[in-house]
Amino acid sequence: MKAVVFESKEKGATYNEDFKSPEIPDDFVEISLKAAALNKRDDFILKGLYPGLRPNVVLGSDGCGVYEGQPVVFDPGINWGESLEYQSPDYHILGMPQHGTFCEKVSVPKTNIFAKPKHLDFIQASALPLAGLTAYRALFTRGRLKPGQKVLISGGGGGVALFCIQFAIASGARVYSTTGSEDKKSRLLKMGLEGVVNYNGNSWDMDFSREFGPVDLVIDSAGGDGLHRLVNLLNPGGTLVTYGGTLGKSDNISPQVIFWKQLNIKGSTMGSPQDFKNMIRFVEQHQIVPVVDRVFPLSDFNKAVARLRSKDHFGKIVLTIS
Ligand SMILES: NC(=O)c1ccc[n+]([C@@H]2O[C@H](COP(=O)([O-])OP(=O)(O)OC[C@H]3O[C@@H](n4cnc5c(N)ncnc54)[C@H](OP(=O)(O)O)[C@@H]3O)[C@@H](O)[C@H]2O)c1
């Protein structure tokens, strides 16, 4: 079958027209894929920044296709485990170490499969699973966002962040964001946010505070030295949920701010099967349509990765398969 296969950190991944279809594990079923979406995770794997890398593995976590004649989406997480609070040590995600979705057929546990939301086409639906699940858990399960609360979602142009924004607006929250370009800022404002500031500036947090005041919840995936600014923008009793560390470690957060304002700092990763089910229901109920930036054929995988790395993208990058 046609597949994008990881070789090594040095060689990256190659498009192979004749990759031998992997065996279907016990209790798994095979889905014929129509489209698959990229995530930052795929880029981190290509750069060797992901644990447990193995050669000859089909990349890709997100996809949409056909199972027993029906259009389906599926949870890319395997073996979440019993607890709703955190994943088991056996938890892993399609596309490393298990074969993923940048190919014609993928195997998943039957229980991971859901009907494709009817209001989405295959391309839109393929963009939903990983980023939608991460956003849903970060906002609602971990962040406990309530209607009317003020939420600041940093880096609003990203795949997960845009789902956070769409979900938060649909839930009745007052939504704010930061972003890295004026073009993205105007696109975000058209989506119904109450305020957006450009994070490329020494005093963006002061500007934000002056214009919009403190917020009840922050959702962040950048981390790095700017994280303390987000912590400082929280109301007393507020919550910061982090689901990523794109800019690395954060050494300059003041414990005084955390304890005096009685803040909650929480981590969030992917989501439980219950989160996935709730996310799909929420997307159907609110007719959420994923923001798709560009679409490439599977054979143009390298162009799709270049687009992801350009930082110019706004939303998800999708590969069409058949
Ligand atoms: N824990 C999990 O389960 C999980 C799941 C998915 C993703 N993640 C992590 O979340 C991060 C984003 O993933 P993605 O797939 O959404 O990536 P993506 O679509 O490539 O988006 C990149 C994001 O980084 C933001 N960004 C870049 N520089 C920034 C800065 N200086 N300050 C604030 N934001 C900045 C971008 O904001 P603008 O475009 O607005 O500039 C954009 O939101 C990655 O670190 C990824 O590994 C974690």
The ligand as an SDF file (V2000), in Angstrom:
LIG
                    3D

 48 52  0  0  0  0  0  0  0  0999 V2000
   -0.2740   16.8410   25.4190 N   0  0  0  0  0  0  0  0  0  0  0  0
   -0.9470   16.4860   24.3300 C   0  0  0  0  0  0  0  0  0  0  0  0
   -1.7270   15.5540   24.3320 O   0  0  0  0  0  0  0  0  0  0  0  0
   -0.7560   17.2660   23.0740 C   0  0  0  0  0  0  0  0  0  0  0  0
   -1.6040   17.0550   21.9820 C   0  0  0  0  0  0  0  0  0  0  0  0
   -1.4430   17.8520   20.8420 C   0  0  0  0  0  0  0  0  0  0  0  0
   -0.4210   18.7850   20.7940 C   0  0  0  0  0  0  0  0  0  0  0  0
    0.4060   18.9220   21.8630 N   0  0  0  0  0  0  0  0  0  0  0  0
    1.4820   19.9370   21.8360 C   0  0  0  0  0  0  0  0  0  0  0  0
    0.8820   21.2070   21.6650 O   0  0  0  0  0  0  0  0  0  0  0  0
    1.7270   22.0370   20.8750 C   0  0  0  0  0  0  0  0  0  0  0  0
    0.9370   22.5730   19.6790 C   0  0  0  0  0  0  0  0  0  0  0  0
    0.5640   21.4790   18.8520 O   0  0  0  0  0  0  0  0  0  0  0  0
   -0.2880   21.7080   17.5010 P   0  0  0  0  0  0  0  0  0  0  0  0
   -0.4050   20.3840   16.8460 O   0  0  0  0  0  0  0  0  0  0  0  0
   -1.4970   22.5120   17.7800 O   0  0  0  0  0  0  0  0  0  0  0  0
    0.7820   22.5810   16.6720 O   0  0  0  0  0  0  0  0  0  0  0  0
    0.6490   23.6300   15.4810 P   0  0  0  0  0  0  0  0  0  0  0  0
   -0.6570   23.4760   14.7770 O   0  0  0  0  0  0  0  0  0  0  0  0
    1.9010   23.5490   14.6820 O   0  0  0  0  0  0  0  0  0  0  0  0
    0.6390   25.0250   16.2330 O   0  0  0  0  0  0  0  0  0  0  0  0
    1.8090   25.5930   16.7960 C   0  0  0  0  0  0  0  0  0  0  0  0
    1.3490   26.4980   17.8930 C   0  0  0  0  0  0  0  0  0  0  0  0
    2.4430   27.1190   18.5720 O   0  0  0  0  0  0  0  0  0  0  0  0
    2.0590   28.4780   18.8190 C   0  0  0  0  0  0  0  0  0  0  0  0
    3.2260   29.2870   19.1250 N   0  0  0  0  0  0  0  0  0  0  0  0
    4.3970   29.3460   18.4510 C   0  0  0  0  0  0  0  0  0  0  0  0
    5.2260   30.2370   19.0560 N   0  0  0  0  0  0  0  0  0  0  0  0
    4.5350   30.7350   20.1290 C   0  0  0  0  0  0  0  0  0  0  0  0
    4.8320   31.6970   21.1450 C   0  0  0  0  0  0  0  0  0  0  0  0
    6.0080   32.3320   21.1820 N   0  0  0  0  0  0  0  0  0  0  0  0
    3.8900   31.9440   22.0930 N   0  0  0  0  0  0  0  0  0  0  0  0
    2.6920   31.3320   22.0620 C   0  0  0  0  0  0  0  0  0  0  0  0
    2.3610   30.4080   21.1210 N   0  0  0  0  0  0  0  0  0  0  0  0
    3.2630   30.1340   20.1680 C   0  0  0  0  0  0  0  0  0  0  0  0
    1.3550   28.8550   17.5320 C   0  0  0  0  0  0  0  0  0  0  0  0
    0.6010   30.0430   17.6750 O   0  0  0  0  0  0  0  0  0  0  0  0
    0.2900   31.0310   16.4350 P   0  0  0  0  0  0  0  0  0  0  0  0
    0.1140   30.1840   15.2100 O   0  0  0  0  0  0  0  0  0  0  0  0
   -0.9640   31.7250   16.8350 O   0  0  0  0  0  0  0  0  0  0  0  0
    1.4390   31.9710   16.3240 O   0  0  0  0  0  0  0  0  0  0  0  0
    0.4720   27.6270   17.3790 C   0  0  0  0  0  0  0  0  0  0  0  0
   -0.6380   27.6440   18.2700 O   0  0  0  0  0  0  0  0  0  0  0  0
    2.9470   21.1900   20.5210 C   0  0  0  0  0  0  0  0  0  0  0  0
    3.9530   21.4250   21.4870 O   0  0  0  0  0  0  0  0  0  0  0  0
    2.4330   19.7710   20.6630 C   0  0  0  0  0  0  0  0  0  0  0  0
    3.4310   18.8340   20.9300 O   0  0  0  0  0  0  0  0  0  0  0  0
    0.2590   18.1950   22.9840 C   0  0  0  0  0  0  0  0  0  0  0  0
  1  2  1  0
  2  3  2  0
  2  4  1  0
  4  5  1  0
  4 48  2  0
  5  6  2  0
  6  7  1  0
  7  8  2  0
  8  9  1  0
  8 48  1  0
  9 10  1  0
  9 46  1  0
 10 11  1  0
 11 12  1  0
 11 44  1  0
 12 13  1  0
 13 14  1  0
 14 15  2  0
 14 16  1  0
 14 17  1  0
 17 18  1  0
 18 19  2  0
 18 20  1  0
 18 21  1  0
 21 22  1  0
 22 23  1  0
 23 24  1  0
 23 42  1  0
 24 25  1  0
 25 26  1  0
 25 36  1  0
 26 27  1  0
 26 35  1  0
 27 28  2  0
 28 29  1  0
 29 30  1  0
 29 35  2  0
 30 31  1  0
 30 32  2  0
 32 33  1  0
 33 34  2  0
 34 35  1  0
 36 37  1  0
 36 42  1  0
 37 38  1  0
 38 39  2  0
 38 40  1  0
 38 41  1  0
 42 43  1  0
 44 45  1  0
 44 46  1  0
 46 47  1  0
M  CHG  2   8   1  16  -1
M  END
$$$$
